[in-house]
Amino acid sequence: MSGWSKCIWGARAMLKVDNINLYYGAAQALRGVSLTAEPGKVTCVLGRNGVGKTSLLRAMVGQYPIASGAINFDGKDITALKPYERARRGIGFVPQGREIFPLLTVEENLKTGFGPLKREDRNIPNDVFSLFPVLETMLGRRGGDLSGGQQQQLAIGRALVMRPKLLLLDEPTEGIQPSIIKDIGRAISYLRNLGNIAIVLVEQYLDFACELGDSFAVMDRGAVKYACDRANLDPAEISRQMAL
């Protein structure tokens, strides 16, 4: 991969989620969740639909305010920061469903990632196109005209334009054809191997998570009920925990 050196990402930063609780009205969505994400590693969050995985990511980016607990990033408490303030600190988010702008071109969608950047840094890194070559061939196409897999690549590319220190990915393989799943897996591996980016991957596709993950947390009813690292990885046990 050419043209994308480690220095582009700046300093290494670690995420620490400490015993957070989140409510939607009277309903509790997160129950005492703790999680860490380290540079150069992929933290996988697994579980069935509706167990709190997306709520956890949206709490990390500041879209949902937590009721208690703390979120620390890069050695600082960011619990009270707004989403745009967290983005400026280097937190990039690829939401479930992609949420691209269908009437904007691919190039315009990518440039929406410029928001948190200083003016001198507002350019699209060449290796966004090395990771996802199809984007370069479709710069003038509307985002809504792309296939689901191409839109997912666009959503990841948009997050990478921000030069994130922390990349949050919410089910990037959902509804995607196998060839593009492999492209996304290669991109995540490359980003992890840079050593400067912490990655949190929310996923239901167990084989994909086990291939990429360094640590694993299985959620149920808003809480982490099982966790392990790669050295103790037992896919059968994770599968069992997800099915309970």
Secondary structure as the mmCIF struct_conf table of DSSP 4:
data_model
#
loop_
_struct_conf.conf_type_id
_struct_conf.id
_struct_conf.beg_label_comp_id
_struct_conf.beg_label_asym_id
_struct_conf.beg_label_seq_id
_struct_conf.end_label_comp_id
_struct_conf.end_label_asym_id
_struct_conf.end_label_seq_id
BEND BEND1 GLY A 3 GLY A 3
HELX_RH_3T_P HELX_RH_3T_P1 LYS A 6 TRP A 9
BEND BEND2 ALA A 11 ALA A 11
STRN STRN1 LEU A 15 TYR A 24
TURN_TY1_P TURN_TY1_P1 GLY A 25 ALA A 26
STRN STRN2 ALA A 27 ALA A 37
TURN_TY1_P TURN_TY1_P2 PRO A 39 GLY A 40
STRN STRN3 VAL A 42 LEU A 46
TURN_TY1_P TURN_TY1_P3 ASN A 49 GLY A 50
BEND BEND3 VAL A 51 GLY A 52
HELX_RH_AL_P HELX_RH_AL_P1 LYS A 53 MET A 60
TURN_TY1_P TURN_TY1_P4 VAL A 61 GLY A 62
BEND BEND4 GLN A 63 TYR A 64
BEND BEND5 ALA A 67 ALA A 67
STRN STRN4 SER A 68 PHE A 73
TURN_TY1_P TURN_TY1_P5 ASP A 74 GLY A 75
STRN STRN5 LYS A 76 ASP A 77
TURN_TY1_P TURN_TY1_P6 THR A 79 ALA A 80
HELX_RH_AL_P HELX_RH_AL_P2 PRO A 83 ARG A 88
TURN_TY1_P TURN_TY1_P7 ARG A 89 GLY A 90
STRN STRN6 ILE A 91 VAL A 94
TURN_TY1_P TURN_TY1_P8 GLN A 96 GLY A 97
TURN_TY1_P TURN_TY1_P9 PRO A 102 LEU A 103
BEND BEND6 LEU A 104 LEU A 104
STRN STRN7 THR A 105 THR A 105
HELX_RH_AL_P HELX_RH_AL_P3 VAL A 106 LYS A 111
HELX_RH_3T_P HELX_RH_3T_P2 THR A 112 PHE A 114
TURN_TY1_P TURN_TY1_P10 GLY A 115 PRO A 116
BEND BEND7 LEU A 117 LEU A 117
HELX_RH_3T_P HELX_RH_3T_P3 ARG A 119 ASP A 121
BEND BEND8 ASN A 123 ASN A 123
HELX_RH_AL_P HELX_RH_AL_P4 ASN A 126 LEU A 131
HELX_RH_AL_P HELX_RH_AL_P5 PRO A 133 THR A 137
TURN_TY1_P TURN_TY1_P11 MET A 138 GLY A 140
BEND BEND9 ARG A 141 ARG A 141
STRN STRN8 ARG A 142 ARG A 142
HELX_RH_3T_P HELX_RH_3T_P4 GLY A 143 ASP A 145
BEND BEND10 LEU A 146 LEU A 146
HELX_RH_AL_P HELX_RH_AL_P6 GLY A 148 VAL A 161
TURN_TY1_P TURN_TY1_P12 MET A 162 MET A 162
BEND BEND11 LYS A 165 LYS A 165
STRN STRN9 LEU A 166 ASP A 170
TURN_TY1_P TURN_TY1_P13 PRO A 172 GLY A 175
HELX_RH_AL_P HELX_RH_AL_P7 PRO A 178 LEU A 194
BEND BEND12 GLY A 195 ASN A 196
STRN STRN10 ALA A 198 GLU A 203
BEND BEND13 GLN A 204 GLN A 204
HELX_RH_AL_P HELX_RH_AL_P8 LEU A 206 LEU A 212
BEND BEND14 ASP A 214 ASP A 214
STRN STRN11 SER A 215 ASP A 220
TURN_TY1_P TURN_TY1_P14 ARG A 221 GLY A 222
STRN STRN12 ALA A 223 ASP A 229
HELX_RH_3T_P HELX_RH_3T_P5 ARG A 230 ASN A 232
HELX_RH_AL_P HELX_RH_AL_P9 PRO A 235 ALA A 243
#
